[in-house]
Amino acid sequence: MITHAEMSPDKYVLMQSTGLKDKNGVEIFEGDIVAIENHPFQKKKGDMGVGMEINGNYEIGWEKHDLTWCAGSLLLARLKPYVRVIGNIYENPELLEAD
């Protein structure tokens, strides 16, 4: 139990739930970083112009224009079977750094 004396408001960040869960049943929040893996449209090595570069790490955010949750610019609701929460932007910002 945390006492009032131990609480520091600037130590915690509230994160909005998306109402969705990843492929392992983990709740997804705004600011989470998710890995997208094995998507059927993922471009395979040797493919000639077919598919997209989808596999990778994405920040979850609210898309104001479309009024929906997105992983990068991809619609989160359509990616759920391929998404795994791996961290968040506050505790693991290095997960979004390009290799």
C-alpha positions as CSV (number, residue, x, y, z in Angstrom):
1,M,0.0,0.0,0.0
2,I,1.3,3.5,-0.9
3,T,0.8,6.1,1.8
4,H,0.0,9.8,0.9
5,A,3.5,10.8,2.0
6,E,5.0,8.3,-0.6
7,M,2.9,9.6,-3.5
8,S,4.5,12.0,-5.9
9,P,2.2,13.2,-8.7
10,D,5.1,13.9,-11.1
11,K,6.3,10.3,-10.6
12,Y,3.2,8.7,-12.3
13,V,1.7,9.1,-15.7
14,L,-2.0,8.2,-16.3
15,M,-2.5,6.3,-19.5
16,Q,-5.9,6.0,-21.3
17,S,-7.1,2.5,-22.1
18,T,-7.9,1.7,-25.8
19,G,-10.4,-0.9,-24.7
20,L,-8.5,-3.4,-26.7
21,K,-6.2,-6.3,-25.8
22,D,-3.1,-7.7,-27.5
23,K,-2.8,-11.2,-28.8
24,N,-1.8,-12.3,-25.3
25,G,-4.7,-10.7,-23.6
26,V,-2.7,-7.7,-22.2
27,E,-4.7,-4.5,-22.1
28,I,-3.4,-1.8,-24.6
29,F,-3.0,1.8,-23.4
30,E,-2.3,5.1,-25.2
31,G,1.5,5.5,-25.0
32,D,2.2,1.7,-25.1
33,I,4.7,0.4,-27.6
34,V,3.6,-2.7,-29.4
35,A,5.4,-5.1,-31.7
36,I,3.6,-6.1,-34.8
37,E,4.6,-9.6,-35.9
38,N,3.7,-12.1,-38.6
39,H,1.0,-9.9,-40.3
40,P,-0.3,-11.5,-43.4
41,F,0.4,-8.4,-45.5
42,Q,4.0,-8.2,-44.2
43,K,6.4,-8.0,-47.2
44,K,8.5,-11.1,-47.4
45,K,12.1,-11.2,-48.4
46,G,12.2,-11.6,-52.2
47,D,8.7,-10.2,-52.8
48,M,8.5,-7.9,-55.8
49,G,6.4,-4.9,-54.7
50,V,3.8,-7.0,-52.9
51,G,2.9,-6.3,-49.3
52,M,4.0,-3.6,-46.8
53,E,6.7,-3.1,-44.2
54,I,4.6,-3.8,-41.2
55,N,6.7,-5.8,-38.7
56,G,8.2,-3.5,-36.1
57,N,7.5,-1.4,-33.0
58,Y,4.8,1.2,-33.0
59,E,3.5,3.8,-30.5
60,I,-0.2,3.6,-29.7
61,G,-2.1,6.9,-30.1
62,W,-5.5,8.4,-30.8
63,E,-6.0,9.5,-34.4
64,K,-8.2,12.6,-34.2
65,H,-9.0,12.6,-38.0
66,D,-10.3,9.0,-38.0
67,L,-11.4,9.0,-34.4
68,T,-9.8,5.7,-33.7
69,W,-6.7,4.1,-32.0
70,C,-3.7,3.6,-34.2
71,A,-0.4,1.9,-34.0
72,G,1.7,4.4,-35.9
73,S,-0.6,5.1,-38.9
74,L,-2.2,1.6,-38.9
75,L,-5.6,0.9,-37.4
76,L,-5.1,-0.9,-34.1
77,A,-8.5,-2.7,-34.2
78,R,-7.4,-4.5,-37.4
79,L,-4.0,-5.5,-36.0
80,K,-5.0,-7.1,-32.7
81,P,-4.1,-10.7,-33.6
82,Y,-0.6,-9.6,-34.6
83,V,0.1,-7.0,-31.8
84,R,2.1,-7.7,-28.6
85,V,2.6,-5.0,-25.9
86,I,6.4,-4.7,-25.2
87,G,6.6,-1.5,-23.2
88,N,5.6,2.2,-23.2
89,I,7.0,5.5,-24.2
90,Y,7.7,6.6,-20.6
91,E,9.6,3.6,-19.4
92,N,11.0,2.2,-22.7
93,P,11.5,5.1,-25.2
94,E,14.5,3.2,-26.7
95,L,12.1,0.7,-28.2
96,L,11.1,3.3,-30.8
97,E,14.6,4.2,-31.9
98,A,15.5,3.1,-35.4
99,D,18.2,0.4,-35.8
